[in-house]
Amino acid sequence: MKKGITAGGISFISAGEGKPLILIHGWAMASSVWQLQIDYFSGKGFEVIAVDLRGHGESLKEGPYTVAQMAYDLKNFIHETGRKSPFLVGWSRGAMVALAFAAKHSHSPSAVCLVGATPRFTQGDDFPHGLPLKDVKGMKAKIERNFERSISEFRQSIAAGLDDEKREILMNCPLPAVEAARAGLSELMETDLRDCLERIKTPVLLIHG
């Protein structure tokens, strides 16, 4: 497995050879969360690249930490590293980044896979499918009170039911920058990407569960 960082400050890990498959992690995670997927798909004829979003892992710490900025970072990453027409896999907030990128650069990705994805994270009058706004505000309040403990509790909640190996990978992800975690939650309260959906022209696989 190789590590690198682009001139634009985006760090990544990669393995394998073949068609590029770019993995985009979720809120408060890092590229290392994809360890098992890197091992698996790099043996299936792909060059698998897991990126650290800005403010996460070893990527640059400066904001802004918006989905739009991270989609722009992804565009620059693909250009700088020459990974043309990649497959994109985004998980949770990383899926929002993949959505925003694919909507703006509809002919760049070969296909998109969205894992645990939603175009809008919180509920609204015309969107009953997200989390109640008060729940996200509660997560943000916990971050303000005790950053490390709140991240640990969040990870424990989504690690429930995993075997020891998967749980350890998830729990041992590097912590994000505090400001990146705060800004990410603030944006999740407001971001609505539903208008992006009709602009996506590449095949999309949705994975939930």
Phi and psi in degrees as a GROMACS rama.xvg file:
@    title "Ramachandran Plot"
@    xaxis  label "Phi"
@    yaxis  label "Psi"
@TYPE xy
-109.158  151.758  LYS-2
-119.35  149.816  LYS-3
-158.798  172.233  GLY-4
-147.045  135.843  ILE-5
-82.2608  168.174  THR-6
-60.3067  -26.9835  ALA-7
-81.9959  -1.72231  GLY-8
92.111  14.517  GLY-9
-97.2509  118.712  ILE-10
-88.6467  157.745  SER-11
-158.97  160.8  PHE-12
-123.13  148.843  ILE-13
-148.005  158.593  SER-14
-159.343  153.081  ALA-15
87.2559  176.601  GLY-16
-136.759  147.916  GLU-17
130.891  -154.224  GLY-18
-60.779  131.136  LYS-19
-70.4102  134.254  PRO-20
-125.389  109.537  LEU-21
-101.197  126.009  ILE-22
-105.398  131.584  LEU-23
-122.441  116.074  ILE-24
-74.8097  170.684  HIS-25
-93.0724  -172.785  GLY-26
-58.7177  133.768  TRP-27
64.3892  20.8028  ALA-28
-111.611  -161.248  MET-29
-161.028  174.59  ALA-30
-59.1274  -29.9192  SER-31
-65.6842  -15.0868  SER-32
-66.5209  -17.8124  VAL-33
-92.8974  15.2033  TRP-34
-51.1952  -47.9443  GLN-35
-68.555  -36.575  LEU-36
-68.4436  -37.1182  GLN-37
-62.4053  -46.8888  ILE-38
-59.8705  -42.273  ASP-39
-71.5416  -54.5992  TYR-40
-75.4122  -24.2501  PHE-41
-68.2943  -18.5271  SER-42
-93.2391  4.76536  GLY-43
-116.136  22.4629  LYS-44
89.5115  20.1483  GLY-45
-116.735  149.36  PHE-46
-90.4207  112.931  GLU-47
-99.2366  125.445  VAL-48
-124.58  119.789  ILE-49
-107.026  122.271  ALA-50
-98.7095  153.622  VAL-51
-97.3221  119.619  ASP-52
-62.9201  154.694  LEU-53
-58.6471  139.732  ARG-54
85.4936  0.53376  GLY-55
-129.23  154.133  HIS-56
54.9476  -130.802  GLY-57
-105.233  11.9602  GLU-58
-74.1452  168.509  SER-59
-55.8663  147.389  LEU-60
-95.239  -11.7409  LYS-61
-72.3343  143.389  GLU-62
-79.9019  -173.631  GLY-63
-73.9813  157.061  PRO-64
-108.351  35.3563  TYR-65
-83.9889  159.3  THR-66
-59.4153  -40.5525  VAL-67
-61.6653  -43.776  ALA-68
-65.859  -40.5513  GLN-69
-68.3854  -33.7747  MET-70
-65.8162  -36.6184  ALA-71
-67.3829  -40.8734  TYR-72
-58.7096  -40.8966  ASP-73
-63.3546  -42.61  LEU-74
-57.4766  -47.3286  LYS-75
-65.4312  -37.5597  ASN-76
-60.9896  -47.3755  PHE-77
-61.6917  -40.8375  ILE-78
-68.3159  -47.221  HIS-79
-64.3205  -37.4244  GLU-80
-96.2509  -5.95484  THR-81
71.7828  23.1375  GLY-82
-86.181  79.5751  ARG-83
-75.48  144.682  LYS-84
48.4414  54.4226  SER-85
-77.7401  161.106  PRO-86
-81.3569  138.563  PHE-87
-113.663  134.266  LEU-88
-124.634  118.282  VAL-89
-120.155  137.457  GLY-90
-113.496  125.57  TRP-91
55.535  -116.147  SER-92
-63.993  -30.6474  ARG-93
-64.013  -29.4277  GLY-94
-67.7356  -35.0214  ALA-95
-63.5578  -40.0525  MET-96
-62.3668  -44.2624  VAL-97
-62.5129  -41.2752  ALA-98
-60.6395  -48.8408  LEU-99
-62.9843  -39.4404  ALA-100
-66.7137  -48.7231  PHE-101
-65.0843  -31.1816  ALA-102
-70.4618  -35.9746  ALA-103
-86.3305  -29.8151  LYS-104
-124.427  67.4355  HIS-105
-62.8471  -23.0882  SER-106
-106.018  8.79969  HIS-107
-82.237  -54.2553  SER-108
-76.5944  146.198  PRO-109
-71.8836  -35.4336  SER-110
-166.2  163.225  ALA-111
-130.171  135.474  VAL-112
-117.354  125.06  CYS-113
-112.668  119.112  LEU-114
-110.094  122.04  VAL-115
56.5347  45.4424  GLY-116
-101.788  154.578  ALA-117
-154.642  142.776  THR-118
-75.6008  -15.2413  PRO-119
-144.164  128.408  ARG-120
-82.8539  -31.2239  PHE-121
-110.42  155.371  THR-122
-69.0711  155.394  GLN-123
-148.81  176.735  GLY-124
-58.2589  -34.2694  ASP-125
-109.43  14.4815  ASP-126
-147.999  89.3983  PHE-127
-86.1876  6.58  PRO-128
-91.5575  -13.848  HIS-129
-90.4822  -170.837  GLY-130
-76.5916  148.596  LEU-131
-59.4322  141.764  PRO-132
-56.7344  -36.2206  LEU-133
-62.8382  -30.9529  LYS-134
-67.309  -41.1969  ASP-135
-69.0462  -39.0755  VAL-136
-62.7544  -35.6866  LYS-137
-64.8955  -39.7284  GLY-138
-62.2233  -41.0121  MET-139
-67.032  -38.6944  LYS-140
-62.9201  -38.9737  ALA-141
-63.9146  -39.3065  LYS-142
-59.4047  -41.687  ILE-143
-66.6007  -34.4152  GLU-144
-77.939  -46.0684  ARG-145
-154.556  97.9217  ASN-146
-61.2445  -55.8943  PHE-147
-63.7534  -40.9312  GLU-148
-66.5896  -40.048  ARG-149
-67.2115  -37.2616  SER-150
-65.8765  -42.2542  ILE-151
-61.5978  -43.8797  SER-152
-64.4417  -40.0134  GLU-153
-60.7644  -46.5981  PHE-154
-65.8483  -39.2737  ARG-155
-61.3109  -36.8096  GLN-156
-65.8263  -36.1575  SER-157
-90.3744  -9.76942  ILE-158
-89.9207  -5.59494  ALA-159
-57.7522  129.548  ALA-160
90.621  -9.08382  GLY-161
-79.5386  154.314  LEU-162
-73.6554  171.814  ASP-163
-60.4898  -40.1563  ASP-164
-63.7236  -48.2026  GLU-165
-67.513  -39.1297  LYS-166
-61.7967  -41.9215  ARG-167
-64.8057  -41.5352  GLU-168
-59.4824  -45.7264  ILE-169
-67.7214  -45.9083  LEU-170
-68.6929  -27.1623  MET-171
-93.8553  8.82584  ASN-172
-59.0233  141.539  CYS-173
-58.4844  145.687  PRO-174
-70.1054  143.877  LEU-175
-75.1989  168.334  PRO-176
-62.7639  141.484  ALA-177
-56.2648  -44.8986  VAL-178
-65.9646  -33.1183  GLU-179
-66.9366  -40.1762  ALA-180
-66.3044  -44.5605  ALA-181
-60.8761  -49.5181  ARG-182
-64.1283  -36.0172  ALA-183
-61.7797  -43.4659  GLY-184
-67.1614  -40.5394  LEU-185
-59.5132  -42.448  SER-186
-71.1164  -34.5082  GLU-187
-62.9003  -23.8656  LEU-188
-71.3059  -21.5528  MET-189
-119.984  -25.6401  GLU-190
-66.3441  133.486  THR-191
-138.461  108.714  ASP-192
-104.618  16.9807  LEU-193
-60.3052  -32.1652  ARG-194
-71.6712  -12.3821  ASP-195
-78.9743  -24.112  CYS-196
-61.2232  -42.3355  LEU-197
-71.6333  -12.0995  GLU-198
-91.3577  -3.94944  ARG-199
-84.8989  120.273  ILE-200
-106.12  -11.5052  LYS-201
-89.6194  160.5  THR-202
-60.828  143.15  PRO-203
-129.367  132.114  VAL-204
-109.771  126.061  LEU-205
-102.485  130.517  LEU-206
-123.789  121.325  ILE-207
-130.605  152.05  HIS-208
